[in-house]
């Protein structure tokens, strides 16, 4: 009996050891403490949400490979969503608690302010303070855009101004000098730009041959910024709430909108909405040579890269009080992320000027937020545009002297606000409503949103 008991004890001990080993091998995809420095063999998976973009997929895959090689205990799951669907899908994710770990709030139409007010963004302050040296290349004024009440909610990845892009070949054909790159050269004003646009406009009577001299492709409110106006009060940008609109408060608003209407109906150098829709059927009107000069965001630097003609970059024409829209996109981490530490490791990699930030710049030609990469970017853009490096630097730096962060990034629920404004502006641009009537209607409709 004694020997049988000893035998049973040995069998039980072997069973316990076998079960312990088996359970250890079924520990799941994360470490016991949820961190990235767990026991060997365990990994944590985090989700990276990006916009669907065929031009970016190779960079995204390469970034994941490079990061995982350095962090074998963290796996990145890539999730792509078309930009038009991001707001709706994100709202569903946030409501269900099934959130992406790393994403950019400005890649959704609603923008940073909307998602911060929803409580969807993690306070990154302790992480940023702990890794301040690695982020030292990002200027403080850019970091401050996403610093609310002393808390940091985003790390800038790119920093884009707004510019006038022009078709060098069409200017050469018209015998026109290229516009200056110095924003302080006020001889390049709207009168001069209209003079250029008139000489560049070609109308043979056949719509397929028509070339428009100018297209101001920015939003109605950005058009007012270019003239020192604004549809909103300063506190709207500080609090994130639209509040009382300022559409009728500043006479520069009417001046700005009227000039842009005149480009269509008085000077006949810009397409009306119907004509713009028609020429856009062929593709981007600037890329297809249907527009000689276009005011647009700095994404033109990479959007126009494949152009089959030579192009250059100049300041937005001068007007008293000119302000320039800036687009500074951040990397964010979801407030409900189950793996904030691992997510921060990935954000650090994306922001690293020797890692993700550099490869992002090289893949997109987007203006980097980290200033240590700017000299490389200037050289890159010089090769693409044929402009001297010092001119590329001058035109880019000048935009930031007069620049301010975009309204849709800082005012919440801006997707609805923008739709409300555009509904009326379409009628104004078509000549169906006067500028005065349009602005009064916009003011009334915005107040109804409060």
C-alpha positions in Angstrom: 0.0 0.0 0.0 2.9 2.3 0.9 4.5 1.7 -2.5 1.2 2.3 -4.3 0.9 5.7 -2.6 4.4 6.8 -3.5 3.7 5.7 -7.1 0.5 7.8 -7.2 2.4 10.9 -5.8 4.9 10.6 -8.7 2.1 10.4 -11.3 0.3 13.4 -9.8 3.5 15.5 -9.8 4.1 14.7 -13.4 0.5 15.6 -14.3 0.9 19.0 -12.5 4.2 19.7 -14.3 2.6 18.8 -17.7 -0.4 21.0 -17.1 1.7 24.0 -16.0 3.8 23.8 -19.1 0.7 23.6 -21.3 -0.9 26.6 -19.6 2.2 28.6 -19.9 2.2 28.0 -23.7 -1.4 29.3 -24.0 -0.8 32.7 -22.4 -2.4 34.8 -25.3 -1.0 37.6 -27.4 0.1 39.9 -24.6 2.4 40.0 -21.6 1.1 39.5 -18.1 1.3 43.2 -17.3 0.3 44.4 -20.8 3.7 45.8 -21.3 6.2 45.3 -24.1 8.9 43.9 -21.9 7.2 40.7 -20.9 8.5 37.1 -20.8 10.2 35.7 -23.8 7.8 34.3 -26.4 4.8 36.6 -25.6 3.7 39.4 -27.9 1.3 42.3 -27.8 -0.8 43.3 -30.8 -1.8 46.9 -31.4 -3.9 48.3 -34.2 -2.7 51.1 -36.5 -5.5 52.9 -38.4 -4.7 54.7 -41.6 -6.5 56.2 -44.6 -6.9 54.0 -47.6 -4.2 55.2 -50.0 -2.6 53.0 -52.7 0.4 55.3 -52.7 1.1 54.7 -49.0 0.6 51.0 -48.6 4.2 50.0 -49.3 5.5 52.6 -46.8 3.0 51.3 -44.2 4.1 47.7 -44.7 7.8 48.7 -44.6 7.2 50.7 -41.4 5.6 47.7 -39.7 8.4 45.4 -40.8 11.1 47.8 -39.5 9.3 48.4 -36.2 8.6 44.8 -35.5 12.3 43.9 -36.2 13.3 46.3 -33.4 10.4 45.3 -31.2 9.7 41.6 -31.7 7.4 41.5 -28.7 5.0 44.0 -30.4 3.0 43.2 -33.5 1.2 45.8 -35.6 -2.2 45.1 -37.2 -2.8 47.5 -40.1 -6.4 48.7 -40.6 -7.2 50.9 -43.6 -10.4 52.9 -44.0 -11.4 55.3 -46.9 -11.2 58.8 -45.6 -14.9 59.5 -46.3 -15.8 56.7 -43.9 -13.4 57.3 -41.1 -15.7 59.6 -39.0 -18.6 57.1 -39.1 -16.4 54.1 -38.4 -14.4 55.7 -35.7 -17.6 56.9 -33.9 -18.8 53.2 -33.9 -15.5 52.0 -32.7 -15.3 54.5 -29.9 -18.9 53.8 -28.8 -18.2 50.1 -28.6 -14.8 50.4 -27.0 -13.1 48.5 -29.8 -10.8 51.4 -30.7 -7.6 51.5 -32.9 -4.5 52.1 -30.8 -2.6 54.5 -33.0 -4.2 56.8 -35.6 -4.4 60.5 -36.7 -7.4 62.5 -35.6 -7.0 64.9 -38.5 -7.3 62.2 -41.1 -11.0 62.2 -40.2 -13.1 65.0 -41.6 -14.3 66.1 -38.1 -10.7 66.7 -36.9 -8.8 66.8 -33.6 -11.1 69.1 -31.6 -14.1 66.8 -32.2 -12.3 63.7 -31.0 -10.7 65.4 -28.0 -14.1 66.6 -26.8 -15.4 63.0 -27.2 -12.7 61.9 -24.8 -11.3 59.7 -27.4 -7.6 60.8 -27.2 -5.1 59.7 -24.6 -3.1 62.3 -22.6 0.4 61.8 -23.9 2.1 64.3 -21.5 4.0 61.8 -19.3 5.3 60.0 -22.4 6.3 63.2 -24.2 8.1 64.5 -21.1 9.9 61.2 -20.6 11.1 61.1 -24.3 11.5 64.8 -24.8 15.0 64.5 -26.3 13.8 62.2 -29.1 11.1 64.7 -30.0 13.3 67.8 -29.7 13.3 68.4 -33.4 9.6 69.2 -33.4 9.1 73.0 -32.7 7.3 73.9 -29.6 4.7 76.0 -31.5 3.7 72.8 -33.4 3.6 70.7 -30.2 1.4 73.4 -28.6 -1.3 73.0 -31.2 -2.2 69.7 -29.6 -1.6 70.9 -26.0 -4.9 71.7 -24.3 -5.1 72.8 -20.7 -1.5 71.7 -20.2 -2.1 68.2 -21.6 -0.6 67.0 -24.8 -2.9 64.8 -27.0 -0.9 64.5 -30.3 2.6 64.4 -31.7 2.9 66.2 -35.1 4.1 64.1 -38.0 3.9 66.7 -40.8 3.6 70.4 -41.1 2.1 71.8 -44.3 1.4 75.4 -45.4 -0.7 76.7 -48.2 0.6 78.1 -51.5 0.0 79.1 -55.1 1.2 76.4 -57.5 1.7 77.4 -61.1 2.4 75.7 -64.5 5.8 76.9 -65.6 5.3 75.8 -69.1 2.1 77.9 -69.5 3.8 80.9 -67.9 6.7 80.5 -70.3 4.3 80.3 -73.2 2.6 83.6 -72.1 5.9 85.3 -71.6 5.3 85.8 -67.8 8.0 85.8 -65.2 7.6 83.3 -62.4 6.1 84.7 -59.2 8.5 85.5 -56.3 9.1 83.1 -53.5 9.4 85.8 -50.9 6.2 86.3 -48.9 7.3 89.8 -47.9 7.3 90.9 -51.6 3.9 92.5 -51.7 4.1 93.3 -55.4 2.8 89.8 -55.8 -0.7 90.8 -54.8 -4.2 89.9 -56.1 -4.1 92.6 -58.7 -0.9 91.1 -60.1 -2.3 87.6 -59.8 -5.5 88.5 -61.7 -3.3 90.2 -64.4 -1.4 86.9 -64.8 -4.6 84.9 -64.8 -6.1 87.0 -67.6 -3.1 86.4 -69.8 -3.1 82.7 -69.0 -6.8 82.2 -69.7 -7.5 80.7 -73.1 -11.0 80.5 -74.6 -11.2 79.3 -78.2 -15.0 78.7 -77.9 -14.4 75.0 -77.5 -14.7 73.8 -73.9 -12.2 71.0 -74.5 -9.5 73.5 -75.3 -10.3 76.1 -72.6 -7.6 76.9 -70.0 -8.5 78.8 -66.9 -5.8 81.2 -65.5 -6.6 80.7 -61.8 -8.4 78.4 -59.4 -8.6 79.2 -55.6 -9.2 75.7 -54.3 -9.3 76.4 -50.6 -12.4 76.6 -48.4 -14.6 79.7 -48.1 -13.3 80.5 -44.7 -9.7 80.1 -45.8 -10.4 82.6 -48.6 -11.4 85.1 -45.9 -8.2 84.4 -44.0 -6.2 85.4 -47.0 -7.8 88.9 -46.7 -7.5 89.1 -42.9 -11.1 87.9 -42.3 -12.6 85.0 -40.5 -16.0 83.4 -40.2 -15.3 82.6 -36.5 -14.2 84.4 -33.4 -10.8 83.7 -31.8 -12.2 81.9 -28.8 -13.7 79.2 -31.2 -10.2 78.1 -32.0 -9.2 78.1 -28.3 -12.2 76.3 -26.9 -13.1 74.0 -29.8 -16.7 75.3 -29.7 -17.9 77.3 -32.7 -19.9 79.7 -30.5 -21.3 82.9 -32.1 -20.1 83.1 -35.7 -18.4 86.2 -37.0 -19.5 86.0 -40.6 -21.0 89.5 -40.6 -18.6 91.1 -38.1 -15.6 91.6 -40.3 -15.9 93.5 -43.6 -12.9 91.6 -45.0 -15.1 88.5 -45.2 -17.3 90.1 -47.9 -14.2 91.6 -49.7 -12.6 88.1 -49.9 -15.7 86.3 -51.1 -16.5 89.0 -53.6 -13.0 88.9 -55.1 -13.3 85.1 -55.6 -16.8 85.5 -57.1 -15.3 88.1 -59.5 -12.6 85.7 -60.6 -15.5 83.6 -62.1 -18.0 86.2 -63.3 -16.1 89.5 -63.7 -12.7 88.5 -64.8 -13.7 85.1 -66.2 -10.4 83.5 -65.2 -11.9 80.8 -62.9 -14.4 78.1 -63.6 -17.9 78.3 -62.1 -19.0 75.2 -60.2 -20.5 73.5 -63.2 -17.5 74.1 -65.3 -15.2 72.9 -62.5 -17.2 69.7 -62.2 -16.8 69.2 -66.0 -13.1 69.8 -66.2 -12.6 67.6 -63.1 -14.0 64.7 -64.9 -10.7 64.4 -66.7 -8.8 64.5 -63.4 -7.3 67.2 -61.2 -7.7 70.4 -63.2 -4.1 71.6 -62.5 -2.6 68.2 -63.3 -4.5 68.0 -66.7 -3.3 71.5 -67.6 -6.8 73.0 -67.5 -5.8 75.5 -64.8 -2.6 77.4 -65.0 -2.4 78.6 -61.3 -4.0 77.1 -58.3 -4.2 78.1 -54.6 -4.1 74.9 -52.6 -2.8 73.2 -49.4 0.8 72.1 -49.4 -0.2 68.5 -50.3 0.3 69.9 -53.8 4.0 69.1 -53.3 3.3 65.4 -53.6 -0.1 65.5 -55.5 1.6 67.3 -58.4 4.7 65.2 -58.4 3.6 63.0 -61.3 2.7 66.1 -63.5 3.9 65.9 -67.1 4.8 69.6 -67.1 7.2 71.8 -65.1 5.6 73.5 -62.1 6.6 75.9 -59.4 5.5 77.2 -56.0 4.8 80.8 -54.9 3.2 82.7 -52.0 -0.6 83.2 -51.9 -1.1 86.6 -53.4 -0.8 89.4 -50.9 -3.7 91.2 -49.3 -3.7 93.3 -46.1 -3.9 91.1 -43.1 -3.2 87.9 -45.0 -3.3 84.7 -42.9 -2.2 81.3 -44.3 -3.9 78.0 -43.4 -1.5 75.4 -41.9 -2.2 71.7 -41.7 -0.3 70.0 -38.9 -1.3 66.4 -38.6 -0.6 64.5 -35.4 -0.2 60.9 -34.3 -2.7 60.1 -31.6 -3.3 57.2 -29.2 -6.9 56.2 -28.2 -7.8 56.9 -24.6 -9.3 53.4 -24.4 -6.2 51.7 -25.8 -5.5 48.5 -23.8 -1.8 48.9 -24.7 -0.8 52.5 -24.3 2.9 51.8 -23.5 3.3 49.7 -26.7 1.3 52.2 -28.7 3.7 54.9 -27.5 6.7 52.9 -28.6 5.1 52.8 -32.1 4.3 56.6 -32.1 7.9 57.2 -31.1 9.1 55.2 -34.0 6.8 57.0 -36.4 8.1 60.3 -35.1 11.8 59.3 -35.1 13.7 61.4 -37.7 16.0 58.4 -38.2 13.0 56.0 -38.5 9.4 56.4 -39.5 9.4 60.2 -39.9 12.3 60.1 -42.4 10.8 57.3 -44.4 7.4 59.0 -44.4 8.9 62.1 -45.8 10.8 60.2 -48.5 7.7 58.2 -49.5 5.2 61.1 -49.5 7.4 64.3 -50.0 5.2 65.8 -47.2 6.8 68.6 -45.3 8.1 67.0 -42.1 7.2 68.4 -38.6 10.7 67.5 -37.4 13.0 70.4 -38.4 16.1 68.1 -38.6 14.6 66.6 -41.7 13.8 69.9 -43.5 17.1 70.3 -45.3 16.6 66.9 -46.9 13.1 67.9 -47.8 14.2 71.1 -49.4 16.7 69.2 -51.6 14.0 66.7 -52.5 11.5 69.4 -53.5 14.2 71.2 -55.5 14.8 68.1 -57.6 11.0 67.8 -58.2 10.2 71.4 -59.0 13.5 72.5 -60.5 13.5 75.5 -58.1 16.8 76.3 -56.3 17.0 74.9 -52.7 17.0 78.4 -51.2 13.8 79.4 -53.0 12.0 76.2 -51.8 13.1 77.0 -48.3 12.1 80.7 -48.6 8.6 79.9 -49.9 8.0 77.2 -47.3 9.3 79.2 -44.3 7.3 82.3 -45.3 4.0 80.4 -45.1 4.6 79.7 -41.5 5.4 83.3 -40.6 1.9 84.2 -41.5 0.4 80.8 -40.8 -2.2 79.5 -38.4 -3.6 76.0 -37.8 -6.6 75.0 -39.9 -10.1 75.6 -38.6 -11.3 72.1 -39.2 -8.6 70.8 -36.9 -9.4 73.1 -34.0 -13.2 73.6 -34.1 -15.3 70.6 -33.2 -18.0 69.1 -35.4 -16.5 71.0 -38.4 -17.7 68.5 -40.9 -21.3 69.7 -40.3 -20.1 73.4 -40.2 -18.3 73.0 -43.5 -21.3 71.4 -45.2 -23.6 74.2 -44.0 -21.2 76.9 -45.4 -20.7 75.1 -48.7 -24.4 74.7 -49.4 -24.8 78.5 -49.6 -21.5 79.2 -51.2 -22.3 77.0 -54.2 -25.2 79.3 -55.0 -23.0 82.4 -54.5 -20.3 81.0 -56.8 -23.0 80.2 -59.4 -24.2 83.8 -59.3 -27.6 82.8 -57.9 -27.1 84.7 -54.7 -25.2 87.9 -54.1 -22.3 87.9 -51.7 -24.3 89.9 -49.1 -27.2 87.5 -49.4 -25.0 84.5 -49.1 -23.1 85.7 -46.0 -26.4 86.6 -44.2 -27.7 83.1 -45.0 -24.4 81.4 -43.8 -24.6 83.5 -40.6 -28.2 82.4 -40.0 -27.6 78.8 -40.7 -24.4 78.6 -38.6 -26.3 80.1 -35.6 -28.9 77.3 -36.0 -26.2 74.7 -35.4 -25.4 76.1 -31.9 
